[in-house]
C-alpha cells in the first residue's frame, strides 16, 4: 500500500481495508486469527465493521501483514475515525 492509498483509506471502512491487506498477502481469516491469537470470528467482525481491533491488536495486525511502519501513524487514525495513537 502506498502512502497515498493509506491517506485515502480513512474514507473507506477499516474492514474493507483490512480484508484487502489480508487478501493481498493470501492469508485466510483462520490463519490470521491463529497467528494473532484471536478468534476467526474476531477477524470476520473487524472486516464486516461490527467491531474494531484494539490498538495493541491493530499493531499486531500491521506487523503480521507487513505494512510499512511509515504508514502506521496514518492508519492508526483511520479505523472508525478513532485516534489510535493514544493509549
N, C-alpha and C positions, 0 to 999 in steps of 0.2 A: 504494500500500500504506500502510495506516495504521500508526501506532506499535504499536497493539495486535496487529495482524496480524504485524508484524515480530517482536515478542516471542515469539509462538507459532510462528513459522517454524522456530525451533530444534528443535521437536519433530518436524517433518517433515523428510524428506530434502532436502538442499540442491538436488539435481537437480530435484525436483518444484517447488520454489520458483523456481528459475531458469527452468524451462520455462514456468511461469505468467507470470513477468515478461515473458519473450520473446513469448509469445502475446498478452499484453495490448497490447504495442507493435506487434503484427502484423509481427514480424521473423522471417525464416526462419533456420534454422541456418546456411545458406550465407552469407547476407548478414551475419549477426552475426559469423561467423568471419572473413570478409573484412575487415570494419571493425576487428576486434580484432587482426588479424594472426596468427590461429591457424588450424588446420585445422578443417574441418567435423566431422571425427571427434573432435576435442577437445571441441567443444560437445556432441556426442552423448554422449561419455564422461562429461562433467560431469553432464548431465541424467539419465543412467542410473545414476549413482552409482559408476561404475567408477573415476573419477579426479576430483580436485578442482582448481580453478584455484589458482595461487599467489596470494599476497597482491597482487602487482602486477597479475596478470591479473584478480583479483576487483575491484580498484579500477577498472580499465578497463571491466569488465562493468557496474559500478554507474553509471559515467558514461554509458556507451552507452545503458543502459536508463533513464537519467534518474531514478534512485532518489534520493529526498530525502536529502541529506547528513546530516540529523539522525538518520536511521535507520542510518547506516553503523556506528557502534560496536556496535549490537546485531547487525547482520548479519555483521560481521567475525568475531564469535564463534560464529555459528550453524553454518556448514558443518562437518559431521563432528565437531562438538564441539571443534574446534581453535580456539585463541585466535589470530586473525589480526591482532590489533592490535599484536603484537610483530614486530620484523624478524627 
